[in-house]
Amino acid sequence: MPLAGAGRRTAFAVDESLAFLTSSFLPMLLGWSVAWLIGSVLALWLTTGRGFARAFWLMSGLWCAVNVAVVVWALLSPPESVEQFRELLLVNVGLGVGYLIVGGVMLTRRAPLLRGFGVAILVQGGALMLFDLVWWLVLGRN
């Protein structure tokens, strides 16, 4: 009787063309996300009230928690090919443009909560968009 999940591809059994996923891409994203998540939790612990700073750290922490979940998902269910991964990166770059627009609009609002969220979205969304764009370009050269 086969083991549950036997035959499923995981990042630990990915072909050589996707080795960068576990050796470079995911560790970089995980490092960024965990560092910001820890910083966000500490900052939230030290920040009082419901103002700009608290909103910034809350949104940053939530954003990075999602990034960590994405890394785990990618380890358990990696893309089938470099081309498929590049397509995903390009979709993410497009979403990044949307994030920057939403963050910019939120930044124009009067409420400190919305402005804090807006800056966090600009920082996290902008960094992720740049990260994905650079990797899309790098992988296109190979």
C-alpha positions as CSV (number, residue, x, y, z in Angstrom):
1,M,0.0,0.0,0.0
2,P,1.5,3.4,-1.0
3,L,2.2,6.0,1.6
4,A,-0.2,9.0,1.7
5,G,1.2,11.7,-0.5
6,A,3.6,9.3,-2.3
7,G,4.3,10.6,-5.7
8,R,3.6,14.2,-4.8
9,R,6.3,16.7,-5.6
10,T,7.7,18.6,-2.8
11,A,10.5,21.2,-2.8
12,F,12.8,18.5,-1.4
13,A,12.3,16.4,-4.6
14,V,12.2,19.1,-7.2
15,D,14.3,18.7,-10.4
16,E,17.6,20.5,-10.7
17,S,16.1,23.4,-12.8
18,L,14.1,24.5,-9.7
19,A,16.8,24.0,-7.2
20,F,17.1,27.8,-6.8
21,L,13.6,27.7,-5.2
22,T,14.9,26.1,-2.0
23,S,18.5,27.3,-2.2
24,S,17.8,31.0,-2.8
25,F,14.3,32.3,-3.4
26,L,12.4,30.8,-0.5
27,P,15.2,31.4,2.1
28,M,15.4,35.1,1.1
29,L,11.6,35.5,1.3
30,L,11.5,33.6,4.5
31,G,14.3,35.7,6.0
32,W,12.7,39.0,5.1
33,S,9.3,37.8,6.4
34,V,10.5,36.4,9.7
35,A,12.6,39.4,10.5
36,W,9.7,41.8,9.8
37,L,7.3,39.5,11.7
38,I,9.5,39.5,14.8
39,G,10.0,43.2,14.5
40,S,6.3,43.8,14.1
41,V,5.4,41.7,17.1
42,L,8.0,43.6,19.2
43,A,6.9,47.0,17.9
44,L,3.2,46.2,18.6
45,W,4.1,45.1,22.1
46,L,5.9,48.4,22.7
47,T,3.3,50.6,20.9
48,T,0.2,51.9,22.6
49,G,-2.9,53.4,21.2
50,R,-4.5,53.0,17.8
51,G,-2.5,55.5,15.8
52,F,-0.2,55.4,12.7
53,A,2.6,53.4,14.2
54,R,0.4,50.7,15.6
55,A,-1.4,50.4,12.2
56,F,1.9,50.2,10.4
57,W,3.3,47.4,12.5
58,L,0.0,45.5,12.5
59,M,-0.2,45.5,8.7
60,S,3.5,44.7,8.3
61,G,3.1,41.7,10.7
62,L,0.0,40.4,8.9
63,W,1.6,40.8,5.5
64,C,4.7,38.9,6.6
65,A,2.6,36.2,8.3
66,V,1.0,35.6,4.9
67,N,4.5,35.5,3.3
68,V,5.6,32.8,5.7
69,A,2.4,30.8,4.8
70,V,3.3,31.2,1.1
71,V,6.8,29.9,1.7
72,V,5.4,26.8,3.5
73,W,2.9,26.3,0.6
74,A,5.7,26.6,-1.9
75,L,7.8,24.0,-0.1
76,L,4.9,21.5,0.0
77,S,3.7,22.2,-3.5
78,P,6.4,23.7,-5.7
79,P,5.8,24.8,-9.3
80,E,6.2,22.2,-12.1
81,S,8.7,24.3,-14.1
82,V,10.8,27.5,-14.2
83,E,8.4,28.8,-16.8
84,Q,5.4,28.2,-14.5
85,F,7.2,29.9,-11.7
86,R,8.1,32.9,-13.9
87,E,4.4,33.3,-14.8
88,L,3.5,33.3,-11.1
89,L,6.2,35.9,-10.4
90,L,4.8,38.1,-13.2
91,V,1.3,37.8,-11.8
92,N,2.7,38.8,-8.4
93,V,4.4,41.9,-10.0
94,G,1.0,42.9,-11.5
95,L,-0.6,42.5,-8.1
96,G,2.2,44.6,-6.6
97,V,1.2,47.5,-8.8
98,G,-2.3,47.2,-7.4
99,Y,-0.9,47.1,-3.8
100,L,1.1,50.3,-4.5
101,I,-2.0,52.0,-5.8
102,V,-4.1,50.9,-2.7
103,G,-1.3,51.9,-0.3
104,G,-0.9,55.3,-2.0
105,V,-4.6,56.0,-1.8
106,M,-4.7,54.9,1.9
107,L,-1.7,57.2,2.6
108,T,-3.8,60.2,1.4
109,R,-6.5,59.6,4.0
110,R,-6.7,61.6,7.2
111,A,-7.2,58.7,9.7
112,P,-3.8,57.7,11.2
113,L,-5.0,54.1,11.0
114,L,-5.4,54.2,7.3
115,R,-2.2,56.1,6.7
116,G,-0.3,53.5,8.8
117,F,-1.8,50.7,6.8
118,G,-1.0,52.6,3.6
119,V,2.7,53.0,4.4
120,A,3.0,49.3,5.5
121,I,1.4,48.3,2.2
122,L,3.8,50.5,0.3
123,V,6.8,49.1,2.1
124,Q,5.8,45.4,2.1
125,G,4.1,45.4,-1.3
126,G,6.8,47.5,-2.9
127,A,9.6,45.2,-1.5
128,L,7.7,42.1,-2.6
129,M,7.1,43.5,-6.1
130,L,10.7,44.4,-6.5
131,F,11.8,40.9,-5.2
132,D,9.5,39.2,-7.6
133,L,10.5,41.4,-10.6
134,V,14.2,40.8,-10.0
135,W,13.7,37.0,-9.8
136,W,11.5,37.1,-12.9
137,L,14.4,38.9,-14.8
138,V,17.1,36.6,-13.3
139,L,15.2,33.4,-14.3
140,G,14.6,34.8,-17.8
141,R,18.3,34.9,-18.4
142,N,18.8,31.3,-17.7
